[in-house]
Amino acid sequence: MKPGTEQKIKPPRTVRPSSVVYWFRFALGAALAALLMVLRLKGTLGVALMVAVYIVSYLMVRYGLKYGEVELKGRHKVATLGIGTYIFTWAVVWILLYTLYPY
C-alpha cells in the first residue's frame, strides 16, 4: 500500500439502548399475543393483560436494564419508545392467530 492510504479500522458497532428497547417490546407484543391464544383469553381480559404487560415492560426497562433519560435521550422515552410497535404487533399477531385458529 502507498503511504497515507491505510484503511482505518472501525470499532465494532454497539447496539443502541433505544434499539434494545424497541425490539424487546416488538418481541414482547408478539409473544404475548401467542400466549393469549394458547390460554384462550380474548376480549377485554386480553386487552387488560396487554396493558399490564406493557407496564411491566416499562419497569423492566427502567429498573432491570437501567435505561433512563440519558441512555434513551429523552425525558419520557422509557415509557413511549416502542409503544406503537408493541400495540400494533400485539394486535396483528392476536387477530391473525384468532382468524387462523378460532374457538
TORPA-4810 file (N, C-alpha, C, O; in nm, 3 decimals):
<nodes>
NODE_1_0.083_-0.117_0.000_0.000_0.000_0.000_0.088_0.124_0.000_0.200_0.126_0.050_M
NODE_2_0.031_0.227_-0.058_0.102_0.354_-0.059_0.088_0.420_0.077_-0.013_0.401_0.145_K
NODE_3_0.186_0.497_0.114_0.174_0.569_0.241_0.056_0.667_0.235_0.033_0.733_0.134_P
NODE_4_-0.018_0.673_0.343_-0.132_0.763_0.351_-0.263_0.701_0.302_-0.368_0.763_0.311_G
NODE_5_-0.255_0.578_0.251_-0.377_0.513_0.203_-0.419_0.398_0.294_-0.497_0.311_0.254_T
NODE_6_-0.368_0.397_0.416_-0.405_0.289_0.508_-0.554_0.298_0.540_-0.611_0.406_0.555_E
NODE_7_-0.612_0.184_0.549_-0.753_0.180_0.585_-0.767_0.196_0.735_-0.694_0.135_0.814_Q
NODE_8_-0.862_0.279_0.772_-0.888_0.298_0.914_-0.973_0.181_0.963_-1.069_0.141_0.899_K
NODE_9_-0.935_0.130_1.076_-1.010_0.021_1.136_-1.124_0.081_1.217_-1.104_0.161_1.308_I
NODE_10_-1.243_0.040_1.181_-1.361_0.090_1.251_-1.384_0.007_1.377_-1.368_-0.115_1.375_K
NODE_11_-1.422_0.074_1.484_-1.455_-0.003_1.605_-1.583_-0.083_1.583_-1.667_-0.045_1.501_P
NODE_12_-1.599_-0.192_1.656_-1.722_-0.271_1.638_-1.844_-0.189_1.676_-1.840_-0.109_1.769_P
NODE_13_-1.951_-0.212_1.603_-2.074_-0.138_1.629_-2.141_-0.195_1.754_-2.148_-0.317_1.774_R
NODE_14_-2.190_-0.107_1.834_-2.264_-0.149_1.951_-2.412_-0.123_1.928_-2.449_-0.035_1.849_T
NODE_15_-2.493_-0.197_1.994_-2.637_-0.181_1.981_-2.681_-0.067_2.072_-2.648_-0.065_2.191_V
NODE_16_-2.756_0.026_2.015_-2.802_0.140_2.093_-2.911_0.096_2.191_-2.989_0.005_2.160_R
NODE_17_-2.918_0.159_2.306_-3.023_0.125_2.403_-3.164_0.141_2.346_-3.253_0.063_2.379_P
NODE_18_-3.184_0.241_2.260_-3.317_0.259_2.202_-3.356_0.141_2.114_-3.473_0.103_2.109_S
NODE_19_-3.260_0.082_2.045_-3.288_-0.036_1.962_-3.322_-0.156_2.049_-3.409_-0.236_2.015_S
NODE_20_-3.253_-0.169_2.160_-3.280_-0.280_2.252_-3.424_-0.271_2.303_-3.497_-0.370_2.304_V
NODE_21_-3.464_-0.151_2.346_-3.599_-0.132_2.398_-3.702_-0.155_2.289_-3.803_-0.221_2.313_V
NODE_22_-3.679_-0.103_2.170_-3.772_-0.118_2.058_-3.795_-0.265_2.025_-3.909_-0.310_2.020_Y
NODE_23_-3.688_-0.339_2.004_-3.701_-0.479_1.965_-3.751_-0.565_2.080_-3.818_-0.666_2.056_W
NODE_24_-3.719_-0.528_2.202_-3.771_-0.600_2.318_-3.923_-0.589_2.322_-3.992_-0.689_2.346_F
NODE_25_-3.975_-0.470_2.299_-4.121_-0.452_2.302_-4.188_-0.513_2.180_-4.302_-0.558_2.189_R
NODE_26_-4.121_-0.516_2.068_-4.174_-0.584_1.949_-4.192_-0.733_1.979_-4.299_-0.790_1.957_F
NODE_27_-4.087_-0.796_2.030_-4.092_-0.939_2.061_-4.192_-0.967_2.172_-4.261_-1.069_2.169_A
NODE_28_-4.200_-0.879_2.269_-4.293_-0.897_2.379_-4.437_-0.893_2.330_-4.520_-0.972_2.375_L
NODE_29_-4.468_-0.803_2.239_-4.604_-0.795_2.183_-4.642_-0.921_2.109_-4.753_-0.971_2.125_G
NODE_30_-4.551_-0.974_2.028_-4.579_-1.096_1.953_-4.592_-1.216_2.046_-4.681_-1.300_2.029_A
NODE_31_-4.504_-1.225_2.144_-4.509_-1.338_2.238_-4.635_-1.333_2.323_-4.695_-1.437_2.350_A
NODE_32_-4.676_-1.215_2.364_-4.797_-1.203_2.444_-4.920_-1.244_2.365_-5.009_-1.311_2.418_L
NODE_33_-4.927_-1.204_2.240_-5.041_-1.242_2.156_-5.048_-1.394_2.141_-5.157_-1.452_2.147_A
NODE_34_-4.934_-1.458_2.122_-4.932_-1.604_2.111_-4.973_-1.668_2.244_-5.045_-1.768_2.245_A
NODE_35_-4.928_-1.612_2.354_-4.965_-1.665_2.485_-5.116_-1.651_2.510_-5.179_-1.742_2.564_L
NODE_36_-5.173_-1.538_2.470_-5.316_-1.519_2.485_-5.394_-1.621_2.403_-5.500_-1.668_2.445_L
NODE_37_-5.342_-1.655_2.288_-5.407_-1.755_2.205_-5.401_-1.892_2.271_-5.500_-1.966_2.273_M
NODE_38_-5.286_-1.926_2.326_-5.270_-2.056_2.392_-5.360_-2.064_2.515_-5.421_-2.168_2.542_V
NODE_39_-5.369_-1.954_2.590_-5.453_-1.951_2.710_-5.601_-1.929_2.678_-5.687_-1.937_2.767_L
NODE_40_-5.631_-1.902_2.552_-5.767_-1.878_2.504_-5.833_-1.760_2.576_-5.950_-1.766_2.614_R
NODE_41_-5.756_-1.654_2.593_-5.810_-1.531_2.652_-5.846_-1.436_2.539_-5.773_-1.424_2.441_L
NODE_42_-5.960_-1.369_2.554_-5.999_-1.275_2.450_-6.081_-1.163_2.511_-6.112_-1.166_2.630_K
NODE_43_-6.115_-1.067_2.430_-6.197_-0.955_2.476_-6.120_-0.860_2.566_-6.000_-0.839_2.551_G
NODE_44_-6.193_-0.803_2.660_-6.131_-0.702_2.747_-6.025_-0.761_2.839_-5.934_-0.691_2.882_T
NODE_45_-6.037_-0.889_2.870_-5.935_-0.952_2.953_-5.801_-0.956_2.879_-5.696_-0.932_2.940_L
NODE_46_-5.803_-0.984_2.750_-5.682_-0.984_2.669_-5.621_-0.846_2.657_-5.499_-0.831_2.665_G
NODE_47_-5.705_-0.746_2.639_-5.657_-0.608_2.629_-5.600_-0.562_2.763_-5.496_-0.496_2.767_V
NODE_48_-5.668_-0.596_2.872_-5.618_-0.558_3.005_-5.484_-0.623_3.034_-5.396_-0.561_3.093_A
NODE_49_-5.468_-0.748_2.993_-5.339_-0.815_3.013_-5.231_-0.751_2.928_-5.116_-0.740_2.971_L
NODE_50_-5.267_-0.708_2.808_-5.171_-0.640_2.721_-5.121_-0.511_2.787_-5.002_-0.482_2.783_M
NODE_51_-5.211_-0.435_2.846_-5.173_-0.311_2.914_-5.085_-0.342_3.036_-4.985_-0.275_3.060_V
NODE_52_-5.124_-0.444_3.112_-5.046_-0.482_3.230_-4.905_-0.525_3.193_-4.809_-0.490_3.262_A
NODE_53_-4.891_-0.601_3.087_-4.758_-0.646_3.043_-4.675_-0.527_2.995_-4.554_-0.525_3.015_V
NODE_54_-4.739_-0.428_2.934_-4.663_-0.310_2.893_-4.611_-0.234_3.014_-4.499_-0.183_3.012_Y
NODE_55_-4.690_-0.226_3.118_-4.644_-0.160_3.241_-4.527_-0.237_3.300_-4.431_-0.176_3.348_I
NODE_56_-4.533_-0.369_3.297_-4.421_-0.450_3.344_-4.298_-0.426_3.257_-4.186_-0.421_3.308_V
NODE_57_-4.318_-0.412_3.125_-4.203_-0.386_3.037_-4.140_-0.251_3.069_-4.018_-0.235_3.059_S
NODE_58_-4.222_-0.152_3.106_-4.168_-0.023_3.149_-4.079_-0.041_3.271_-3.968_0.013_3.276_Y
NODE_59_-4.126_-0.117_3.367_-4.047_-0.140_3.488_-3.919_-0.218_3.457_-3.814_-0.192_3.517_L
NODE_60_-3.927_-0.312_3.364_-3.808_-0.389_3.327_-3.704_-0.301_3.259_-3.584_-0.313_3.286_M
NODE_61_-3.749_-0.213_3.171_-3.655_-0.124_3.101_-3.596_-0.024_3.199_-3.476_0.002_3.197_V
NODE_62_-3.680_0.032_3.283_-3.637_0.138_3.375_-3.545_0.085_3.485_-3.441_0.145_3.514_R
NODE_63_-3.584_-0.026_3.547_-3.509_-0.073_3.663_-3.427_-0.199_3.636_-3.325_-0.220_3.702_Y
NODE_64_-3.469_-0.282_3.541_-3.393_-0.402_3.509_-3.275_-0.372_3.417_-3.161_-0.410_3.445_G
NODE_65_-3.303_-0.303_3.306_-3.196_-0.266_3.212_-3.128_-0.135_3.252_-3.021_-0.102_3.203_L
NODE_66_-3.192_-0.063_3.342_-3.140_0.064_3.393_-3.119_0.168_3.284_-3.019_0.240_3.283_K
NODE_67_-3.216_0.175_3.191_-3.214_0.278_3.089_-3.299_0.396_3.137_-3.412_0.378_3.182_Y
NODE_68_-3.243_0.513_3.127_-3.314_0.632_3.170_-3.309_0.741_3.065_-3.295_0.714_2.946_G
NODE_69_-3.319_0.865_3.111_-3.320_0.981_3.021_-3.192_0.993_2.940_-3.196_1.024_2.821_E
NODE_70_-3.080_0.966_3.004_-2.950_0.984_2.937_-2.931_0.881_2.827_-2.892_0.915_2.715_V
NODE_71_-2.957_0.754_2.857_-2.934_0.647_2.760_-3.032_0.654_2.643_-2.994_0.627_2.529_E
NODE_72_-3.156_0.689_2.670_-3.257_0.691_2.565_-3.279_0.829_2.505_-3.361_0.845_2.414_L
NODE_73_-3.206_0.926_2.555_-3.206_1.063_2.501_-3.345_1.127_2.498_-3.391_1.176_2.395_K
NODE_74_-3.409_1.125_2.611_-3.539_1.190_2.622_-3.602_1.165_2.757_-3.579_1.062_2.821_G
NODE_75_-3.682_1.260_2.800_-3.738_1.252_2.934_-3.838_1.136_2.950_-3.835_1.065_3.051_R
NODE_76_-3.925_1.118_2.855_-4.029_1.016_2.866_-4.008_0.899_2.770_-4.101_0.822_2.745_H
NODE_77_-3.889_0.884_2.718_-3.862_0.778_2.620_-3.876_0.639_2.679_-3.909_0.544_2.607_K
NODE_78_-3.852_0.623_2.809_-3.866_0.491_2.870_-4.010_0.442_2.855_-4.033_0.323_2.834_V
NODE_79_-4.104_0.533_2.866_-4.245_0.495_2.858_-4.297_0.491_2.715_-4.381_0.407_2.683_A
NODE_80_-4.248_0.579_2.628_-4.308_0.591_2.495_-4.235_0.517_2.384_-4.295_0.489_2.280_T
NODE_81_-4.110_0.485_2.402_-4.033_0.421_2.296_-4.085_0.280_2.270_-4.079_0.193_2.358_L
NODE_82_-4.135_0.257_2.152_-4.182_0.125_2.111_-4.326_0.096_2.146_-4.372_-0.016_2.124_G
NODE_83_-4.400_0.194_2.199_-4.539_0.165_2.238_-4.627_0.136_2.116_-4.711_0.047_2.120_I
NODE_84_-4.607_0.210_2.009_-4.685_0.186_1.887_-4.654_0.051_1.826_-4.744_-0.020_1.782_G
NODE_85_-4.529_0.017_1.824_-4.487_-0.113_1.770_-4.542_-0.225_1.856_-4.589_-0.326_1.804_T
NODE_86_-4.536_-0.209_1.987_-4.588_-0.309_2.080_-4.737_-0.334_2.055_-4.780_-0.448_2.040_Y
NODE_87_-4.815_-0.226_2.051_-4.959_-0.240_2.034_-4.992_-0.297_1.895_-5.076_-0.386_1.884_I
NODE_88_-4.927_-0.246_1.793_-4.955_-0.292_1.657_-4.916_-0.438_1.639_-4.993_-0.516_1.583_F
NODE_89_-4.799_-0.476_1.687_-4.754_-0.615_1.674_-4.846_-0.708_1.751_-4.885_-0.814_1.701_T
NODE_90_-4.881_-0.669_1.872_-4.972_-0.750_1.954_-5.105_-0.769_1.881_-5.156_-0.881_1.873_W
NODE_91_-5.161_-0.661_1.830_-5.291_-0.668_1.765_-5.286_-0.753_1.637_-5.375_-0.834_1.614_A
NODE_92_-5.184_-0.734_1.556_-5.175_-0.810_1.431_-5.160_-0.959_1.459_-5.229_-1.040_1.397_V
NODE_93_-5.071_-0.996_1.549_-5.050_-1.137_1.579_-5.174_-1.197_1.644_-5.214_-1.309_1.611_V
NODE_94_-5.234_-1.124_1.736_-5.354_-1.173_1.804_-5.468_-1.196_1.705_-5.531_-1.301_1.707_W
NODE_95_-5.494_-1.100_1.620_-5.600_-1.112_1.521_-5.570_-1.223_1.421_-5.659_-1.301_1.384_I
NODE_96_-5.445_-1.232_1.377_-5.407_-1.336_1.282_-5.427_-1.475_1.342_-5.482_-1.564_1.277_L
NODE_97_-5.382_-1.494_1.466_-5.397_-1.625_1.529_-5.543_-1.661_1.552_-5.583_-1.776_1.533_L
NODE_98_-5.622_-1.565_1.594_-5.764_-1.594_1.616_-5.839_-1.615_1.484_-5.941_-1.684_1.482_Y
NODE_99_-5.790_-1.558_1.377_-5.850_-1.581_1.246_-5.815_-1.720_1.195_-5.900_-1.790_1.139_T
NODE_100_-5.691_-1.761_1.215_-5.647_-1.892_1.166_-5.698_-2.007_1.254_-5.728_-2.116_1.204_L
NODE_101_-5.707_-1.983_1.385_-5.747_-2.088_1.478_-5.860_-2.040_1.570_-5.838_-2.021_1.690_Y
NODE_102_-5.979_-2.019_1.515_-6.088_-1.969_1.601_-6.133_-2.079_1.698_-6.115_-2.198_1.673_P
NODE_103_-6.192_-2.035_1.807_-6.251_-2.131_1.902_-6.383_-2.080_1.952_-6.448_-2.147_2.033_Y
</nodes>
